[in-house]
Amino acid sequence: MKRILLLIVLSLPVMVNAQLLFPESFVVIFDTTRHFKGSVAPSLEIKTQRQLYVEVTNRADVAFRFKNHGITVANKFELTRDGSETILSGGFMYGKFKTFYDNPFVLEHYVQYQWAEARGLSQKFAIGSNLRYKIFKTQKGGAFAGIGPFYEYELWDYRGVPLERIPAQTPEVQNEVLKLNIYLSTKRELSEKIRFEGALYFQDDFREIFNNPRWAGSTSFSYSFTENIAFAVNLQVIYDYAPLVPIDKFWLNTFSALEVTF
């Protein structure tokens, strides 16, 4: 099969985005003299088969710091088309505002919208706030913990459900709930060229905390070739005790990428 492959990054995903965005993996400004930082990792794949096959992916996130506040904006877009048919679509848009940036305790407010058609998540909207505590912070990294409430709306269909679990009737399922979010994260330069990031997340309904939680974790190791170019290997996992439709409770995503920072 003739194949044309155009890659700005190398990406090896097991599945597209799940319900949780792993926001602690977004760019953070540790250097107190810096007021802007961002990263981008786009990719394009084109194949010739029965029809023209095109897959476009782009992930970008930027952080701004002004006075004693901070803003983070992130997005990811995934679209695969085979001729005129959309095969796979997923992505998100995310924004966060932090107050009292230099204090040990920081208030952060966020909003997100996402979709992941292959998993069956037609759309999700969430808005919430966290009280974030800086366990420690240096020019080369830090550790953080956060807790707070958030509102979540989800609309699901059965595209991501294994055939043997699909019921006779498959109406869309929607849910809106107020949840508790808890996280613990760290980012650290292990050497001049190697960087580690890790995070743990817990989310559950305020009315039934610890009954049907959503646990998640992520790790990333990156190697810097230059000040602005690094190769990263990432692992993300989610275990959802009670998904709204009978998809697999365990979700795994591994991918590698050549990231450009600025």
C-alpha atoms as one frame of an Amber mdcrd trajectory, in Angstrom:
protein
   0.000   0.000   0.000   1.345   3.342  -0.979   1.683   5.500   2.083   2.655
   9.123   2.537   3.489   9.984   6.120   4.074  13.548   7.217   4.902  13.844
  10.935   5.872  16.914  12.906   5.584  14.775  16.048   5.589  11.043  16.627
   2.359  10.050  18.341   1.409   6.503  19.370  -1.945   6.700  21.173  -3.891
   3.668  22.325  -7.098   5.685  22.448  -8.212   9.295  22.282  -8.989  11.550
  25.224 -10.987  10.190  28.135 -13.116  12.101  30.630 -10.147  13.599  32.478
  -7.714  16.010  30.839  -4.697  15.566  33.170  -4.385  19.361  33.563  -1.279
  19.067  35.768   0.598  18.020  32.619   0.080  21.455  31.076   2.944  23.922
  31.011   3.887  25.672  34.290   6.144  28.715  34.795   8.742  28.015  37.497
  11.207  30.759  36.595  10.027  33.842  38.528  11.605  36.153  35.926   9.535
  34.686  33.101   5.999  35.796  32.215   5.125  33.566  29.252   5.702  29.925
  28.339   4.089  27.582  25.849   4.386  24.333  23.946   2.941  22.905  20.743
   2.895  19.426  19.203   1.019  19.204  15.860   0.963  16.194  13.539  -0.389
  15.367  10.102  -0.724  11.910   8.529  -1.868  11.341   4.935  -2.440   7.947
   3.284  -3.705   6.881  -0.118  -6.049   3.910   0.096  -9.591   3.476  -1.303
 -10.101   7.150  -0.536  -7.795   9.840   0.744  -7.183   9.285   4.473  -6.159
  12.316   6.525  -5.517  12.480  10.264  -4.791  15.823  11.918  -3.781  16.234
  15.552  -2.701  19.340  17.376  -1.992  19.941  21.064  -0.950  23.324  22.375
  -0.828  24.977  25.782   0.397  28.348  26.973   0.808  29.960  30.392   0.825
  33.693  31.131   1.861  35.361  34.350   0.966  38.962  35.186   1.406  40.673
  38.548   0.386  38.005  41.070  -1.929  36.056  38.779  -1.638  33.405  36.092
  -3.610  32.114  33.110  -3.253  28.727  31.381  -4.935  27.964  28.050  -4.747
  24.544  26.378  -6.359  22.747  23.475  -6.127  19.513  21.551  -7.822  18.582
  18.299  -7.982  15.154  16.653  -9.801  14.493  13.407  -9.571  11.571  10.994
 -11.410  11.596   7.683 -11.601   8.805   5.098 -12.895  10.515   1.988 -15.997
  12.370   3.164 -16.522  10.247   6.305 -15.337  11.266   9.760 -13.763   8.190
  11.383 -12.402   9.548  14.611 -12.805  12.860  16.360 -11.663  14.085  19.740
 -10.230  17.058  21.508 -10.642  19.626  24.218 -10.477  23.311  25.110  -9.328
  24.298  28.582  -8.730  27.516  30.485  -7.523  28.184  34.038  -7.056  31.367
  36.067  -4.881  31.455  39.209  -4.888  34.147  41.891  -2.194  34.900  44.496
   0.350  33.135  42.269   3.314  33.545  44.658   1.514  32.491  47.844   1.707
  28.984  49.360  -2.073  28.689  48.865  -3.421  29.562  45.426  -7.005  29.808
  44.205  -7.502  28.395  40.710 -10.671  28.486  38.610 -11.067  26.480  35.408
 -13.466  25.614  32.614 -13.220  22.868  29.996 -15.083  21.450  27.018 -14.144
  18.163  25.363 -15.310  15.332  23.140 -14.023  11.834  22.331 -16.158  10.085
  19.726 -14.236   6.793  19.682 -14.886   6.353  23.404 -18.506   7.459  23.073
 -18.171  10.810  24.838 -20.188  13.132  22.599 -19.500  16.148  24.784 -18.440
  17.138  28.252 -18.518  20.484  30.013 -16.954  21.155  33.400 -16.340  24.242
  35.511 -14.802  24.351  38.969 -12.339  25.771  41.475  -9.474  24.375  43.548
  -7.482  25.472  46.533  -3.924  24.657  45.448  -1.065  24.245  47.924   2.594
  24.509  46.969   4.335  21.737  48.889   7.617  23.061  47.527   8.750  25.076
  44.509  12.174  25.880  43.070  13.492  27.147  39.736  13.727  23.503  38.571
  10.400  22.104  39.710   7.929  21.647  42.487   5.188  19.583  44.109   1.555
  20.629  44.491  -1.733  19.430  45.961  -5.238  20.676  45.283  -8.847  20.153
  46.328 -12.113  21.703  45.223 -15.620  21.306  43.784 -16.608  21.209  40.132
 -19.763  20.882  38.045 -19.698  18.210  35.331 -22.069  17.600  32.412 -21.547
  14.585  30.136 -23.395  13.253  27.084 -22.557   9.687  25.994 -23.520   7.299
  23.196 -22.579   3.644  22.584 -19.826   4.005  19.967 -17.137   2.985  22.463
 -19.038   0.029  23.962 -17.932  -3.541  23.028 -20.546  -5.267  20.838 -21.423
  -7.897  23.447 -22.378  -5.166  25.966 -24.580  -3.030  23.712 -28.221  -3.193
  24.901 -31.243  -3.487  22.611 -32.065   0.175  23.085 -29.211   2.677  22.791
 -30.460   6.166  23.588 -27.913   8.830  24.452 -27.136   9.047  28.155 -26.564
  12.376  29.863 -25.607  13.260  33.409 -24.890  16.405  35.392 -23.444  16.327
  38.886 -21.443  18.297  41.431 -18.169  16.509  42.197 -15.108  16.722  44.411
 -11.678  16.917  42.763  -8.390  16.100  44.552  -4.947  15.944  42.976  -1.263
  15.621  43.819   1.411  16.460  41.253   5.118  17.025  40.804   7.401  18.354
  38.066  11.171  18.037  38.393  14.345  18.409  36.340  16.308  15.228  37.100
  19.330  16.501  35.195  20.244  19.196  32.715  18.403  17.328  29.929  15.953
  14.940  31.634  12.635  16.016  33.138   9.988  14.037  35.061   6.319  14.832
  35.624   3.745  12.847  37.584   0.222  13.353  38.905  -2.568  11.497  40.726
  -6.257  12.479  40.576  -9.402  11.524  42.513 -12.929  12.581  41.531 -16.340
  11.578  42.883 -19.911  12.717  43.410 -20.246  14.916  46.504 -23.306  12.899
  47.535 -21.481   9.547  47.417 -17.790  10.202  48.003 -15.673   7.025  47.724
 -18.656   4.966  46.462 -18.009   5.224  42.698 -14.837   7.282  42.289 -12.786
   8.051  39.212  -9.043   7.514  39.792  -6.400   8.663  37.346  -2.658   9.020
  37.043  -0.081  10.252  34.563   3.693  10.163  34.193   6.031  11.709  31.649
   9.771  11.593  30.999  11.301  13.995  28.517  14.763  14.452  27.065  15.776
  17.921  25.843  17.841  18.133  22.669  17.930  21.926  22.841  16.402  24.614
  25.039  13.226  24.503  22.936  12.970  20.939  21.581  12.392  17.793  23.670
  11.245  14.206  23.116   8.708  12.971  25.685   7.266   9.564  26.553   3.915
   9.665  28.350   1.601   7.258  30.186  -1.955   8.088  31.272  -4.438   5.775
  33.033  -7.997   6.161  34.325 -10.163   3.761  36.324 -13.836   4.749  36.480
 -15.866   2.598  38.864 -19.243   3.501  37.316 -19.126   4.769  33.705 -22.457
   6.024  32.362 -22.395   3.494  29.500 -20.818  -0.021  29.688 -17.394   0.874
  28.284 -14.259  -0.599  29.830 -13.663   0.819  33.300  -9.907   0.905  32.756
  -8.491   3.338  30.170  -4.848   3.460  29.077  -3.083   5.930  26.804   0.612
   5.859  25.894   2.212   8.213  23.425   5.495   9.819  22.530   5.937  13.259
  21.031   8.505  15.735  19.864   7.513  18.929  21.714   8.451  22.464  20.818
   8.408  24.987  23.674   8.648  28.758  23.490
